[in-house]
Amino acid sequence: MTEPTDECAHPACHCPAELGNDYCSDYCRFTPPHPAEVCQCGHDDCELEVDGVLA
């Protein structure tokens, strides 16, 4: 696995994406962008946001 370098391109996600990938996961790659939604990609940073820890 390569080192994360950039933020995921999905507008609701704040996870790092691997070098050469625009998205952190297939969830973000194939989910239509809705900037007001909370990302549910399953990564720790987004799980905290879903649980209301981050706002």
N, C-alpha and C positions, 0 to 999 in steps of 0.2 A: 504494500500500500504506500502510495506517495504521501508526502507531507502536505497538509492543508495549506493553501496559500491565499485564497480569495474567499469573499463572502458568497454564499449561495445567491443565484440570480433570481430566485423566487421572491417577490416583494414582501411576503409575510414571514420569510425565514431569515435568520441571522447566523446560521451555522457556517462554518468554513467549508469550502469546496476543495477537492483535490486538484492539484495542478493539471491543467488540460480539461477540466470539467467545469461547466457553468453551474451545475447544481450539486447539492450535497447528497442527494438520494434520488431514486426513481420516483418516490412520492412527489418530490418537488418538481422533477422534470415533467411529469405527466398531469399534475394538478393545475387546472386553470388558475391564473393569478387573480386573486381578490385581495387587494391590499388591506382591507379592513379585517380580514379573517386572521385567526391565530394559526400558525403553522403546526401541523401534526406529523412532522417527519419522523419523530421518535428520538431525535438526538437530545442530549441532556439540556442544552440551552433552551430549546423550544419546549421541552417538557416543563421546565420551570415557568415559562411564560403561560402555558396552558393551565398550570396550577395556580396562576395569579401571583407568582412571586415577582415576576418582572412585569412592568406595565408600559 
